[in-house]
């Protein structure tokens, strides 16, 4: 057992810490973009606040807080700085999958004596895992878009099992965890539209050897959790028997909602400070149209937020049902939850780009303007998987409800 840094820390307190950090994160936005990752001061504050350990099992020095709390913290951090929220979320999230499916021996070694675990990840498989005959596998390749990698202690990636014969095709998907000593961080996160401070650099494994038990034949988006998992039994917590695809969509929704809240904050500041040309004693905040724009946007964002929170509760309930035997956490359940998360993200995106950015004024679309940054970041979040995933997810959910097979509808082309 690893000691928890603050054994009495509550979920309410960790959320309050995220809210309290927002002003500092707001001021650090330009520096975060310049550095391509949030500053070390922010990283140190996250360490002290316990943000990286929110989903980590208590056995390994974590807090094992539920999804509702994790998403609330991500939303609040993104409200201060979307890039920072993205990097935090995609660094602190993947401990959940590692703690769910890897055996006790592997987890003991990965978490070590201090429980210091932060992991960037991407779902796209690269290369093959070649056994070396000495209890290790060799990995070689470059995994791009590894958000949060500058502060990561590990990397959770996917590859393919090497064929037994050279003429055979590669085998099934292999999930692996590579310690920081096994990979090199590439300085290649530049020239992007949004999320410029998300630290989404590539990582390179150059003929790297990792223990074979740091790998498992499994898909990150289709983890074997029905009826419970290695992690739910080891940690005595149903959260470690949840499916990952809907969880990842919840992350995106939390980030989009936090960014939309940030845009609404900025919009309120803009209209309150913008004097009318023909009546300089009044501001745009005095005009009914701008009051209505802000109210409509806030209603949509808060509706999205309510959907996010309710669906996070549903995800936790699905885990409990799965472990108790009441109902398995199936792909159909995963699809249903994921589609609600995607829809929540769409509501927030529509409010940001269709109301707030559109009516804020062109001067706030200039370089250096916060509203421009929020639009760029939100557009990048939405392009990540939203448009390409919403339609096949909707078809899957519809077919599931009609009793028709849906697994043959690909989610990623």
C-alpha distance (Angstrom), angle and dihedral (degrees) to the residues before:
residue distance angle dihedral
X1 . . .
X2 3.81 . .
X3 3.79 117.5 .
X4 3.78 115.9 -109.6
X5 3.85 109.2 -123.0
X6 3.82 93.1 -132.1
X7 3.81 108.6 16.2
X8 3.81 93.3 -175.5
X9 3.82 97.0 48.3
X10 3.80 110.0 129.6
X11 3.77 131.5 -151.3
X12 3.79 90.5 -115.8
X13 3.81 91.2 53.5
X14 3.80 94.3 50.4
X15 3.82 90.0 51.9
X16 3.81 90.4 49.4
X17 3.81 89.3 52.9
X18 3.80 90.3 55.1
X19 3.81 91.4 50.4
X20 3.81 90.7 49.4
X21 3.81 91.3 53.2
X22 3.80 95.4 55.5
X23 3.83 97.9 91.7
X24 3.82 92.3 52.7
X25 3.79 92.1 46.1
X26 3.80 89.6 50.1
X27 3.81 91.7 54.9
X28 3.81 92.3 46.2
X29 3.81 95.0 54.3
X30 3.84 96.1 102.5
X31 3.82 92.1 45.7
X32 3.79 90.8 48.2
X33 3.80 91.2 54.8
X34 3.80 91.7 46.0
X35 3.81 92.3 51.1
X36 3.85 92.3 41.3
X37 3.84 87.0 -131.3
X38 3.78 134.3 50.3
X39 3.82 114.4 -81.4
X40 3.80 123.0 -92.6
X41 3.81 89.7 -108.5
X42 3.79 88.8 62.3
X43 3.80 91.1 46.3
X44 3.80 90.9 52.2
X45 3.80 90.4 48.9
X46 3.81 90.5 51.2
X47 3.81 90.1 50.9
X48 3.81 91.9 51.9
X49 3.79 92.5 44.0
X50 3.80 92.3 54.4
X51 3.81 94.4 -123.4
X52 3.80 94.7 137.6
X53 3.81 91.2 53.5
X54 3.80 99.6 49.2
X55 3.82 95.0 107.6
X56 3.80 96.7 27.7
X57 3.82 116.7 113.1
X58 3.80 116.2 -103.0
X59 3.80 88.5 -127.7
X60 3.81 86.7 69.6
X61 3.80 99.4 40.8
X62 3.80 98.5 -83.9
X63 3.78 134.3 123.1
X64 3.83 100.3 -126.6
X65 3.80 90.7 -145.1
X66 3.78 114.6 174.4
X67 3.78 130.1 -106.7
X68 3.82 94.9 -96.1
X69 3.80 90.2 61.3
X70 3.80 94.2 42.6
X71 3.80 92.1 51.9
X72 3.81 92.1 45.8
X73 3.81 91.2 54.6
X74 3.82 91.6 46.4
X75 3.82 90.3 50.0
X76 3.80 92.9 50.0
X77 3.81 93.6 46.8
X78 3.82 91.3 47.8
X79 3.81 88.3 50.7
X80 3.79 86.5 61.0
X81 3.82 94.9 41.4
X82 3.81 124.6 -9.4
X83 3.82 94.1 -155.0
X84 3.78 90.6 51.7
X85 3.79 91.8 47.5
X86 3.79 90.8 50.8
X87 3.80 94.0 49.4
X88 3.80 93.2 45.4
X89 3.79 93.3 48.2
X90 3.79 95.7 47.4
X91 3.79 91.6 46.2
X92 3.81 98.4 46.0
X93 3.83 97.2 38.7
X94 3.79 105.6 67.2
X95 3.78 95.1 65.2
X96 3.81 84.2 78.3
X97 3.81 93.4 64.5
X98 3.81 93.6 41.4
X99 3.81 91.4 51.4
X100 3.81 89.8 47.2
X101 3.80 105.1 54.5
X102 3.81 111.6 18.5
X103 3.77 121.3 90.6
X104 3.81 123.0 -106.8
X105 3.80 94.4 -102.5
X106 3.80 91.3 54.9
X107 3.78 93.7 46.9
X108 3.81 91.6 48.8
X109 3.80 89.8 55.7
X110 3.81 96.5 42.2
X111 3.79 95.6 50.6
X112 3.81 92.9 41.2
X113 3.78 122.7 -177.0
X114 3.81 97.5 -42.8
X115 3.80 104.8 38.2
X116 3.78 90.2 -124.9
X117 3.80 101.7 159.7
X118 3.80 129.0 151.6
X119 3.77 120.3 153.0
X120 3.78 135.4 -170.6
X121 3.78 115.3 -157.7
X122 3.79 147.2 177.3
X123 3.79 127.4 -164.3
X124 3.81 97.1 -142.4
X125 3.82 111.5 103.9
X126 3.79 117.6 -127.2
X127 3.81 127.5 -170.1
X128 3.80 125.1 -30.4
X129 3.80 136.0 -70.3
X130 3.81 107.6 -120.8
X131 3.82 118.5 -164.8
X132 3.80 112.4 -132.4
X133 3.80 95.7 -157.2
X134 3.80 91.7 -114.9
X135 3.79 101.5 85.8
X136 3.80 94.1 -83.5
X137 3.79 137.5 96.5
X138 3.78 126.0 -139.9
X139 3.80 119.5 -133.2
X140 3.78 125.3 -168.0
X141 3.79 126.8 175.6
X142 3.78 148.1 71.8
X143 3.79 120.8 -87.8
X144 3.82 110.6 -160.5
X145 3.82 132.1 -159.5
X146 3.80 91.9 36.0
X147 3.78 97.5 165.0
X148 3.79 115.9 -153.9
X149 3.80 92.6 13.8
X150 3.84 95.7 136.6
X151 3.82 90.5 68.7
X152 3.80 97.7 32.3
X153 3.80 122.0 118.0
X154 3.83 92.3 -166.3
X155 3.77 141.2 18.3
X156 3.81 124.6 -132.5
X157 3.77 109.7 -158.7
X158 3.75 145.4 152.4
X159 3.76 131.6 -122.4
X160 3.80 136.4 155.3
X161 3.78 129.3 -95.4
X162 3.83 110.2 -105.1
X163 3.82 113.2 -113.0
X164 3.78 118.6 -108.7
X165 3.81 90.3 -130.4
X166 3.82 124.5 40.1
X167 3.79 91.8 -127.5
X168 3.83 93.1 54.4
X169 3.83 122.9 90.1
X170 3.82 119.3 -108.9
X171 3.78 116.0 -80.4
X172 3.82 131.5 -120.4
X173 3.79 127.3 -44.7
X174 3.78 116.4 -71.7
X175 3.79 122.7 -155.1
X176 3.81 113.2 -152.3
X177 3.79 140.8 177.8
X178 3.80 117.0 -147.6
X179 3.83 121.0 -168.5
X180 3.80 118.0 -128.2
X181 3.80 91.2 -104.2
X182 3.81 90.0 64.2
X183 3.79 98.9 58.5
X184 3.79 142.1 50.8
X185 3.79 124.7 -135.4
X186 3.81 113.7 -131.1
X187 3.79 120.7 -147.4
X188 3.80 96.6 -133.0
X189 3.82 107.7 117.6
X190 3.80 99.9 111.4
X191 3.78 137.5 108.6
X192 3.80 96.6 40.5
X193 3.80 127.2 137.5
X194 3.77 99.6 -131.3
X195 3.80 142.9 4.5
X196 3.77 87.3 41.9
X197 3.79 91.0 160.9
X198 3.80 97.3 48.1
X199 3.80 95.0 101.9
X200 3.80 90.9 -128.5
X201 3.78 94.2 163.4
X202 3.78 125.1 151.3
X203 3.77 121.2 -105.0
X204 3.79 124.0 -145.8
X205 3.80 127.4 -148.6
X206 3.79 107.8 -167.7
X207 3.80 108.3 -165.1
X208 3.80 86.8 -42.9
X209 3.81 119.4 -179.2
X210 3.78 119.0 -144.6
X211 3.82 128.5 170.3
X212 3.78 112.5 -86.5
X213 3.81 90.1 -125.7
X214 3.83 87.8 63.2
X215 3.81 85.2 71.7
X216 3.78 133.7 67.3
X217 3.77 132.7 -178.6
X218 3.80 98.8 -114.7
X219 3.77 141.2 110.4
X220 3.79 116.8 -114.6
X221 3.81 88.8 -139.5
X222 3.80 94.5 46.0
X223 3.79 107.6 39.3
X224 3.82 118.4 177.1
X225 3.82 101.2 -112.9
X226 3.82 106.3 130.2
X227 3.79 109.8 131.5
X228 3.80 92.0 9.8
X229 3.78 134.9 -53.0
X230 3.77 142.2 -119.5
X231 3.79 88.1 -94.8
X232 3.79 98.0 48.5
X233 3.81 89.2 53.8
X234 3.81 95.4 42.5
X235 3.79 95.2 47.6
X236 3.80 100.0 30.5
X237 3.79 90.1 -130.1
X238 3.83 125.1 117.6
X239 3.82 91.8 -148.1
X240 3.80 88.0 79.7
X241 3.81 90.6 63.4
X242 3.80 98.0 62.3
X243 3.76 130.0 116.2
X244 3.79 117.2 -108.1
X245 3.82 106.7 -143.8
X246 3.80 95.7 68.6
X247 3.80 89.9 41.3
X248 3.81 90.4 56.9
X249 3.81 91.4 49.0
X250 3.78 88.4 52.3
X251 3.79 88.7 56.2
X252 3.81 90.9 54.0
X253 3.80 91.1 48.3
X254 3.81 92.0 50.0
X255 3.80 90.1 50.6
X256 3.80 93.5 48.0
X257 3.80 92.2 47.6
X258 3.80 92.0 48.8
X259 3.80 90.1 50.0
X260 3.81 91.0 48.7
X261 3.81 90.5 51.1
X262 3.81 88.2 51.1
X263 3.81 90.0 52.0
X264 3.82 90.5 49.9
X265 3.82 89.9 51.1
X266 3.79 89.6 51.3
X267 3.81 92.5 45.2
X268 3.80 91.1 54.2
X269 3.81 90.0 51.0
X270 3.81 92.5 47.1
X271 3.78 97.8 51.3
X272 3.81 92.9 42.6
X273 3.83 91.2 54.4
X274 3.83 99.3 39.1
X275 3.85 110.2 95.1
X276 3.77 118.8 -150.1
X277 3.80 113.4 -106.1
X278 3.80 95.4 -132.2
X279 3.80 96.5 32.5
X280 3.82 107.8 34.5
X281 3.80 91.9 175.4
X282 3.80 88.5 71.9
X283 3.79 132.8 53.5
X284 3.78 135.3 -147.4
X285 3.79 87.1 -96.3
X286 3.81 86.8 72.0
X287 3.81 92.5 59.6
X288 3.78 120.2 93.8
X289 3.80 94.2 -137.6
X290 3.80 94.4 58.3
X291 3.79 91.5 44.1
X292 3.81 88.3 53.1
X293 3.80 93.1 46.5
X294 3.79 91.0 54.1
X295 3.79 93.8 44.3
X296 3.80 93.6 49.8
X297 3.79 91.8 47.7
X298 3.80 92.9 49.0
X299 3.80 91.3 49.0
X300 3.80 91.0 53.7
X301 3.81 93.4 45.2
X302 3.79 92.9 48.1
X303 3.79 90.7 47.9
X304 3.79 89.0 52.8
X305 3.80 89.5 47.8
X306 3.81 91.3 51.1
X307 3.81 89.9 50.9
X308 3.80 90.4 49.3
X309 3.80 93.0 51.8
X310 3.80 94.9 44.6
X311 3.79 92.8 47.9
X312 3.81 91.3 47.9
X313 3.81 86.3 56.6
X314 3.82 88.9 48.4
X315 3.82 90.2 52.3
X316 3.79 90.7 52.7
X317 3.80 90.5 47.8
X318 3.82 90.4 50.6
X319 3.81 88.3 54.8
X320 3.81 90.9 51.3
X321 3.80 91.6 48.4
X322 3.80 89.7 48.4
X323 3.80 94.9 52.7
X324 3.82 95.2 41.4
X325 3.79 93.1 50.5
X326 3.81 94.4 -118.7
X327 3.80 92.7 118.7
X328 3.82 132.8 -13.6
X329 3.80 120.7 -115.7
X330 3.79 94.5 -116.2
X331 3.78 133.0 -179.6
X332 3.80 87.9 -103.7
X333 3.82 91.0 58.3
X334 3.80 89.1 45.7
X335 3.82 91.0 52.7
X336 3.80 93.0 48.5
X337 3.79 94.1 51.1
X338 3.81 92.9 43.0
X339 3.80 92.4 53.2
X340 3.81 92.1 53.4
X341 3.81 89.6 50.8
X342 3.82 90.4 49.7
X343 3.81 90.6 49.0
X344 3.82 90.9 50.6
X345 3.79 89.4 51.9
X346 3.79 90.6 49.7
X347 3.83 91.7 52.6
X348 3.80 90.7 53.1
X349 3.82 92.8 44.6
X350 3.82 92.3 50.5
X351 3.80 90.8 50.7
X352 3.79 92.7 49.2
X353 3.79 99.9 45.5
X354 3.79 100.5 26.2
X355 3.80 98.8 45.8
X356 3.80 115.3 9.9
X357 3.80 102.6 38.1
X358 3.82 93.0 35.7
X359 3.80 94.9 54.6
X360 3.83 101.1 32.4
X361 3.81 93.2 86.4
X362 3.78 134.0 -106.3
X363 3.80 94.3 -92.1
X364 3.82 86.9 69.8
X365 3.80 91.4 56.0
X366 3.80 91.2 67.7
X367 3.81 125.1 108.7
X368 3.79 110.7 -81.7
X369 3.80 94.6 25.4
X370 3.78 113.8 124.8
X371 3.79 92.9 -138.9
X372 3.79 89.8 56.1
X373 3.81 89.8 49.9
X374 3.79 91.9 50.8
X375 3.79 91.3 49.4
X376 3.82 91.6 49.2
X377 3.79 92.6 47.0
X378 3.80 94.5 45.9
X379 3.81 92.1 47.5
X380 3.79 89.1 52.8
X381 3.81 92.4 47.9
X382 3.80 90.8 49.8
X383 3.81 93.2 47.3
X384 3.79 90.9 50.8
X385 3.78 95.0 82.0
X386 3.80 108.6 -40.8
X387 3.81 103.5 100.7
X388 3.80 95.1 36.6
X389 3.80 95.0 45.5
X390 3.81 102.4 40.9
X391 3.79 97.5 69.8
X392 3.83 99.1 46.6
X393 3.81 90.2 42.6
X394 3.80 90.6 52.2
X395 3.81 90.6 50.0
X396 3.79 91.1 48.7
X397 3.81 92.9 50.0
X398 3.80 91.5 47.2
X399 3.79 92.6 49.0
X400 3.80 91.5 46.3
X401 3.81 89.7 54.1
X402 3.80 90.5 49.4
X403 3.77 92.6 49.5
X404 3.79 93.2 -112.9
X405 3.83 124.6 135.6
X406 3.80 112.0 -95.6
X407 3.81 106.7 170.6
X408 3.80 90.3 89.9
X409 3.83 90.8 66.8
X410 3.84 104.6 92.5
X411 3.80 116.1 -135.0
X412 3.79 94.6 -159.6
X413 3.79 121.7 36.6
